Amino acid sequence: MVSTHIPRLVIAAPASGSGKTTVATGLMRAFADAGLAVSPHKVGPDYIDPGYHTLATGRPGRNLDAYMCGPQQVEPLFLHGAAGCDLAVVEGVMGLYDGASGQGELASTAHVAKLLRAPVVLVVDASSQSRSVAALVHGFASWDPEVRVAGVILNKVGSDRHERLLREALDESGVPVLGALRRAPAVHTPSRHLGLVPVAERSTEALDAVAAQAAQVREGCDLEALLALARSAPALTDEAWDPGALRAGVPQGDGTASGVEAAGPQPNGTRPVVAVAGGAAFTFSYAEHTEMLTAAGAEVVTFDPLRDEKLPPDTAGLVIGGGFPEMYAPELSANEPLRKAVADLAASGAPVAAECAGLLYLSRSLDGKPMCGVLAAQARMSERLTLGYREAVAIADNPLAAAGTRVRGHEFHRTVIEPGAGATPAWGFTSPERRVEGFVRGGVHASYLHVHWAGAPGTAERFVAGLPRR
């Protein structure tokens, strides 16, 4: 049995909007500036916060999602991401005990904290309370005895007198105050229809915001006490997740083996090229996907549909993840040479995997602006936010999954596409409601559903195995 000691903290809150991202990102940067190698993590499926975490630490921000990847994968994925680090900081999601709808603690911050046996620091918005803060903290600390709420950081404190009242009240709770942060407009990060504006779109402003968050945390928090708390976490005993572990034969869907093997280098010694969309319009991706494609034998090359007029040389397959194409529809449409190259690649039968933003980019039009025209569908912005976890089954064989493969994923968009499904849909949703969604056509798999491939064994290997050989 392995034994790995990685100092770690989970940054949680009673509710969304309390300041988790400010505190977590500020702590990551403050500790990194102090010379520590900091591993950043985010509970849940969110793509945007990990971008700020990456900016703060210089390491890939990684998600820990017990719903999409399964509880059994949380510790291995954590160990993989945190390997060789001095400290790991895990930012929670929503309120501490809020998890997948109707499924108890599953995928909540509390659930992940228990799986990692990590101490929890509760960030409390203290702007409209004084003595009542003690009752709030006591309730969260005592709700689940297996969750170790080991400290509090008070956020949005109004004055020295306000801080004094809060600290006096919390003296009776038994949970130590490890920081008190004043209101600070400089650390504000702008939001829009899907949450924070991604790092890739903010450049200098994002750097300034992260630096301001770190300065606020250094001034208001007891970093020595927080580091000591992180070091008090016990050793972990699982094996680290391995993106190159053999996935062939892992049961999928109806229980039959996938039979997919990694492609590996081609006879001439080269690796098949998989182009992955990036840049400001396509910022949503999980770091593990690239690692899995590489381990399966592909050469992964990133391109920017806003700037590049050609796909990377020798592109054999294409992955277009999530993002904000609706914010860049005119620019994406104006890049006609690339739109044609994408359409030609799809027409050749090469594997193309597109999710959410990628789905919109492959449509005929987005808000009236011509897109790639791979799918006979039109997309547009909507007033309605579609958000939540989904259980789904693959309708037909496709580049990502064999027919009958069951996955868990999530939807997160404020757009609609018409029709919502092609003649051969990508997925049949089984929960929370039953419907079909997405498109499978030739080598194209396009859907709104985000899937974390670490929770869907065989996905990367299947995609790479389907690449044309030169």
C-alpha positions in Angstrom: 0.0 0.0 0.0 1.3 3.4 -1.0 1.4 6.3 1.5 1.5 9.8 0.1 1.5 12.9 2.3 0.3 16.1 0.5 -0.6 19.0 2.7 -4.0 20.2 1.6 -6.9 22.5 2.4 -10.5 22.7 1.1 -11.8 26.2 0.8 -15.6 26.1 1.3 -18.5 28.5 2.2 -22.0 28.4 3.5 -23.3 29.5 0.0 -22.3 30.7 -3.4 -21.1 34.3 -3.5 -19.3 34.2 -0.2 -15.9 34.7 -1.7 -14.5 31.2 -2.2 -12.8 32.0 -5.5 -11.2 35.2 -4.1 -9.8 33.4 -1.0 -8.8 30.2 -2.8 -7.1 32.0 -5.7 -5.5 34.5 -3.3 -4.1 31.7 -1.1 -2.8 29.8 -4.1 -0.9 32.8 -5.4 0.3 33.9 -1.9 1.8 30.5 -1.2 3.3 30.2 -4.7 4.9 33.7 -4.2 6.4 32.3 -1.0 8.2 29.6 -3.0 5.8 26.7 -2.6 4.8 24.4 -5.4 1.0 24.7 -5.2 -1.5 22.3 -6.8 -4.8 24.0 -7.7 -8.1 22.1 -7.7 -11.8 22.8 -8.1 -14.7 20.8 -6.8 -17.4 20.2 -9.5 -17.5 20.7 -13.3 -16.7 24.4 -13.5 -14.1 25.3 -16.2 -13.6 29.0 -15.4 -12.3 29.1 -11.9 -9.5 26.6 -12.7 -8.2 29.2 -15.3 -7.6 31.7 -12.5 -6.1 28.9 -10.4 -3.6 28.2 -13.3 -2.7 31.9 -13.5 -2.1 31.9 -9.7 0.1 28.8 -9.5 1.6 28.2 -12.9 0.1 24.7 -12.8 -3.0 23.2 -14.6 -6.2 23.8 -12.6 -7.8 20.5 -12.2 -11.4 19.5 -11.4 -12.5 16.9 -8.8 -16.0 15.8 -9.7 -17.4 12.9 -7.8 -20.5 12.8 -10.0 -18.9 12.7 -13.4 -15.8 10.7 -12.5 -17.1 8.7 -9.6 -16.1 9.0 -5.9 -13.5 6.3 -6.4 -11.6 8.5 -8.8 -11.4 11.7 -6.6 -8.3 10.7 -4.6 -6.4 9.2 -7.6 -7.1 12.3 -9.7 -6.0 14.5 -6.8 -2.8 12.6 -6.3 -2.1 12.8 -10.1 -2.5 16.6 -10.1 -0.7 17.2 -6.9 2.3 15.0 -7.5 5.5 16.7 -6.4 3.8 19.7 -4.8 4.3 21.2 -1.4 0.6 22.2 -0.9 -2.8 21.6 -2.6 -5.6 24.1 -2.3 -9.1 22.8 -3.3 -11.8 25.4 -4.0 -15.3 24.1 -3.2 -18.5 24.5 -5.1 -21.7 26.3 -4.0 -22.4 25.8 -0.3 -20.4 23.2 1.7 -23.1 20.6 1.7 -24.7 21.3 -1.7 -24.3 18.4 -4.1 -25.9 16.8 -7.1 -29.6 17.6 -7.0 -31.6 14.9 -5.2 -28.6 12.7 -4.5 -27.6 13.7 -1.0 -24.0 14.6 -0.5 -22.8 13.3 -3.8 -20.3 15.7 -5.5 -20.6 18.3 -2.8 -17.6 20.0 -1.3 -18.2 18.1 1.9 -18.2 14.8 0.0 -14.9 15.6 -1.7 -13.4 16.9 1.6 -14.2 13.5 3.2 -12.8 11.5 0.3 -9.6 13.5 0.6 -9.6 13.5 4.4 -8.8 17.2 4.1 -9.4 20.0 6.6 -12.0 22.6 5.6 -11.7 26.3 5.9 -15.1 28.1 5.8 -15.2 31.4 4.1 -18.1 33.4 5.6 -19.6 36.6 4.1 -19.8 38.6 7.3 -21.0 41.9 5.7 -24.5 41.8 7.3 -24.0 40.0 10.7 -22.0 40.1 13.9 -22.7 37.6 16.7 -24.9 35.4 14.5 -21.8 34.4 12.7 -21.1 32.0 15.6 -24.4 30.2 15.2 -23.8 29.9 11.4 -20.3 28.4 11.8 -21.3 26.1 14.7 -24.1 24.7 12.5 -21.8 24.0 9.5 -19.1 22.6 11.8 -21.4 20.2 13.6 -23.7 19.1 10.8 -21.5 16.2 9.6 -19.0 14.9 12.2 -16.9 13.4 9.3 -16.3 16.9 7.8 -13.5 18.7 9.7 -14.3 22.4 9.6 -11.0 23.5 11.1 -11.0 27.3 10.5 -12.9 30.3 9.4 -12.0 33.2 7.1 -14.2 36.2 7.5 -14.9 38.0 4.2 -16.3 41.5 3.5 -15.5 42.8 7.0 -16.5 46.4 7.4 -14.2 47.8 10.0 -11.9 47.0 12.9 -14.8 47.2 15.3 -16.8 44.8 13.1 -13.9 42.4 13.0 -13.6 42.5 16.8 -17.3 41.7 17.3 -17.0 38.7 14.9 -13.9 37.3 16.5 -15.5 37.6 20.0 -18.5 35.7 18.9 -16.5 33.0 17.2 -14.4 32.5 20.4 -17.4 30.6 21.7 -17.7 28.3 18.6 -14.4 26.5 19.0 -13.5 27.1 15.3 -10.5 29.4 15.0 -10.5 32.5 12.9 -7.7 32.2 10.4 -8.3 35.4 8.5 -10.4 38.5 8.1 -10.6 40.3 4.8 -11.9 43.8 4.2 -14.1 44.8 1.3 -11.8 45.4 -1.7 -13.1 46.4 -5.1 -9.7 45.7 -6.6 -10.1 42.0 -6.3 -13.5 41.9 -8.2 -13.5 39.7 -11.2 -16.2 40.5 -13.8 -19.1 38.1 -14.6 -21.5 37.6 -17.4 -24.1 35.1 -18.5 -22.2 31.9 -17.5 -20.2 33.2 -14.5 -16.8 34.8 -14.3 -15.1 36.1 -17.5 -12.4 33.5 -18.4 -8.8 34.3 -17.9 -8.0 34.0 -21.6 -10.3 37.0 -22.3 -8.9 39.3 -19.6 -5.1 39.0 -19.9 -3.6 42.0 -18.0 -6.8 42.5 -15.9 -6.8 38.9 -14.8 -3.2 39.1 -13.7 -3.9 42.2 -11.8 -7.0 40.7 -10.1 -5.0 37.6 -9.0 -2.2 39.7 -7.7 -4.7 41.8 -5.7 -6.4 38.7 -4.3 -3.0 37.5 -3.1 -2.1 40.8 -1.5 -5.5 40.9 0.3 -5.0 37.3 1.6 -1.4 38.0 2.7 -2.6 41.0 4.6 -5.7 39.5 6.2 -4.9 35.8 6.7 -2.6 33.8 9.0 -0.7 32.0 6.3 1.5 30.1 8.8 -1.6 28.8 10.6 -3.2 27.8 7.3 -0.1 26.0 6.2 0.2 24.2 9.5 -3.5 23.1 9.1 -2.8 21.8 5.6 0.1 19.8 6.9 -2.1 18.2 9.5 -4.0 16.3 6.9 -3.2 12.5 7.0 -1.4 10.6 4.3 -3.4 9.3 1.4 -3.1 5.6 0.4 -4.6 5.3 -3.1 -2.6 5.1 -6.3 -2.3 8.2 -8.4 -4.5 8.2 -11.6 -2.5 7.3 -14.7 -3.6 8.8 -18.1 -1.7 6.0 -19.8 -3.2 3.1 -17.9 -4.6 0.5 -20.3 -8.3 1.0 -20.7 -9.0 -1.7 -23.3 -11.5 -4.3 -22.0 -13.0 -2.0 -19.3 -16.7 -2.7 -19.2 -18.8 0.0 -20.8 -22.5 0.6 -21.5 -24.3 -2.7 -21.3 -21.3 -4.4 -19.7 -19.6 -5.6 -22.9 -15.9 -4.8 -23.3 -14.9 -1.9 -25.4 -12.2 -3.7 -27.2 -10.4 -0.5 -28.0 -6.7 -0.3 -27.8 -4.4 2.7 -27.9 -3.2 3.5 -31.4 0.4 4.4 -30.6 2.9 5.7 -33.1 2.2 5.1 -36.8 4.5 2.8 -38.8 6.7 5.7 -39.9 7.3 6.6 -36.2 5.0 9.6 -36.2 2.0 10.2 -34.0 -1.4 11.1 -35.5 -2.2 14.7 -35.0 -5.3 15.7 -33.0 -6.1 19.4 -33.3 -7.7 20.9 -30.1 -9.4 24.2 -30.3 -8.2 26.9 -27.9 -8.0 30.6 -27.6 -10.5 33.0 -26.1 -13.6 31.5 -27.7 -12.8 27.9 -26.6 -11.5 28.0 -23.1 -13.4 25.1 -21.5 -11.4 21.9 -21.3 -10.1 19.4 -18.7 -6.4 19.0 -18.5 -6.8 15.2 -18.3 -8.2 15.1 -21.9 -5.0 16.2 -23.5 -3.0 13.9 -21.2 -5.3 11.0 -22.2 -5.0 11.7 -25.9 -1.3 11.9 -25.7 -1.1 8.7 -23.7 -3.3 7.0 -26.3 -0.7 7.8 -29.0 -1.8 11.1 -30.4 0.2 14.3 -30.9 -2.0 17.1 -29.5 -1.7 20.5 -31.2 -3.7 23.5 -30.1 -5.0 26.0 -32.5 -7.1 29.2 -32.2 -10.2 29.5 -34.4 -10.1 33.3 -33.9 -6.6 33.6 -35.4 -5.5 30.6 -37.3 -6.8 30.2 -40.9 -5.6 26.6 -41.2 -5.8 23.5 -39.1 -2.4 22.3 -37.8 -0.5 20.3 -40.4 -1.5 16.7 -40.9 -4.5 17.0 -38.6 -6.2 13.6 -38.4 -8.8 14.4 -35.8 -10.4 17.4 -34.2 -11.6 18.2 -30.7 -13.6 21.4 -30.1 -14.6 21.8 -26.5 -16.6 24.4 -24.6 -16.3 28.1 -24.3 -18.0 31.3 -25.5 -18.4 31.3 -29.3 -21.5 33.5 -28.9 -19.2 36.3 -27.7 -17.1 36.0 -30.9 -19.5 34.9 -33.5 -18.6 37.7 -36.0 -14.9 37.0 -35.7 -15.4 33.2 -36.0 -17.6 33.7 -39.0 -15.1 36.1 -40.6 -12.4 33.3 -40.5 -13.8 31.6 -43.6 -10.7 29.7 -44.5 -10.7 27.8 -41.2 -14.5 27.2 -41.3 -14.0 25.6 -44.7 -11.0 23.5 -43.4 -13.1 22.2 -40.5 -16.0 21.4 -42.9 -13.6 19.5 -45.2 -12.1 17.5 -42.4 -15.6 16.5 -41.1 -16.6 15.6 -44.7 -13.6 13.3 -45.0 -14.9 11.1 -42.2 -12.1 12.0 -39.7 -13.1 11.8 -36.1 -14.5 15.1 -34.8 -15.6 15.6 -31.2 -17.5 18.8 -30.4 -19.2 19.7 -27.1 -21.3 22.7 -26.3 -19.3 25.6 -27.9 -18.0 23.1 -30.5 -21.5 22.1 -31.3 -22.4 25.7 -32.0 -19.3 26.2 -34.2 -20.2 23.2 -36.3 -23.7 24.5 -36.9 -24.8 26.4 -40.0 -25.1 29.7 -38.1 -24.8 31.2 -34.7 -27.0 34.3 -34.1 -27.3 34.7 -37.8 -23.5 34.5 -38.5 -22.4 31.7 -40.8 -20.4 28.9 -39.0 -18.8 25.7 -40.3 -22.0 24.2 -41.7 -21.2 20.7 -40.7 -24.5 20.2 -39.0 -27.9 21.0 -40.5 -28.9 23.2 -37.5 -29.0 26.8 -36.4 -27.9 28.1 -33.0 -28.8 31.3 -31.1 -28.5 32.9 -27.7 -31.4 32.3 -25.3 -32.7 33.9 -22.1 -32.8 30.5 -20.4 -29.9 29.0 -18.6 -29.5 25.3 -19.0 -27.4 23.9 -16.1 -27.1 20.6 -14.4 -25.8 17.1 -14.2 -27.1 14.5 -16.7 -27.0 10.8 -17.1 -26.9 9.7 -20.7 -26.5 6.7 -23.0 -24.9 6.7 -26.4 -27.5 6.1 -29.1 -25.1 4.8 -31.8 -21.5 4.0 -32.3 -19.4 7.2 -32.6 -15.8 8.4 -32.2 -16.2 8.7 -28.4 -18.3 5.7 -27.4 -19.9 2.5 -28.5 -23.6 2.4 -28.7 -25.1 1.7 -25.2 -22.2 3.3 -23.4 -23.5 5.1 -20.3 -21.9 8.3 -19.1 -22.4 11.1 -16.6 -21.9 14.7 -17.7 -23.2 18.2 -17.3 -24.9 20.9 -19.4 -24.0 24.5 -19.0 -25.2 27.0 -21.7 -27.5 29.8 -22.5 -28.0 29.0 -26.1 -30.3 26.8 -28.1 -29.8 24.8 -31.3 -32.6 23.9 -33.7 -33.2 21.1 -34.2 -31.9 19.8 -30.8 -31.0 16.4 -32.2 -30.1 15.0 -35.6 -31.4 11.9 -37.4 -28.9 10.0 -35.2 -28.7 11.7 -31.8 -25.5 11.7 -29.8 -27.1 10.9 -26.5 -30.3 9.7 -24.9 -30.6 11.5 -21.6 -32.0 9.2 -18.9 -31.8 11.6 -15.9 -33.1 14.0 -14.8 -35.5 14.0 -17.8 -35.7 11.6 -20.8 -34.9 13.2 -24.2 -32.5 12.8 -27.1 -29.8 15.3 -27.9 -26.9 16.0 -30.2 -25.7 14.7 -33.5 -23.8 11.8 -34.8 -23.0 12.0 -38.5 -20.1 10.2 -40.2 -17.1 10.7 -37.9 -18.7 13.7 -36.1 -20.0 13.6 -32.5 -21.5 16.9 -31.5 -23.5 17.6 -28.3 -24.1 20.1 -25.5 -23.1 17.4 -23.0 -19.7 18.0 -21.2 -18.1 14.7 -20.2 -15.0 14.3 -18.1 -13.1 11.5 -20.0 -11.4 10.3 -16.8 -14.9 9.1 -15.8 -15.6 7.5 -19.2 -13.0 4.7 -19.6 -11.8 4.1 -23.2 -12.9 7.5 -24.6 -9.5 8.8 -25.6 -8.3 5.4 -26.9 -11.4 5.0 -29.0 -11.0 8.5 -30.5 -7.3 7.9 -31.3 -7.9 4.4 -32.7 -10.4 5.9 -35.2 -7.8 8.3 -36.6 -6.9 7.8 -40.3 -3.4 6.4 -40.8 -1.0 8.0 -43.3 
